[in-house]
């Protein structure tokens, strides 16, 4: 068991984490997000979420058990590095 501080809360690993990737709605960004998920071994877990009212942005969702703070940070960094990704929540 691993415990990590996260803001005002402490996380106890393993923990179920819900990631939401908000990105421009274009083919290049979609491909980049999907490729990042594949590199992380999470391609089968990635789902497409909502689209903004104007169609400029959409989301990808990912829910999984994370074994460590390092793995959680690795996933976050991989998605943030994709051109066209605006936020990872």
C-alpha positions, 0 to 999 in steps of 0.5 A: 500500500502506498499513500500520496498527498494530493491537494488537501487529500491523501490517496491510498494506492491502489486507487480507482482514477477517472481521467478526462482529457479535453482536446480540440476535436480534430483528427490529429489530436484524436489520433495523438490521444489514442496513440498516447493511450496505446503507448500506456497500454490503456487503449482499450479503456479509452472512451469518447465523451461529450462534445462542446456545443460549438463542436470545437472540443470533445472529451476522452474518458478513462477509468482504471485502477492505478497502482502508484502516484508515479503511474498516475503522473505518467498517465497525466504527463502522456496526455498533456504532451499531446498537441491539441490537448487543452486539459487533463482532469 
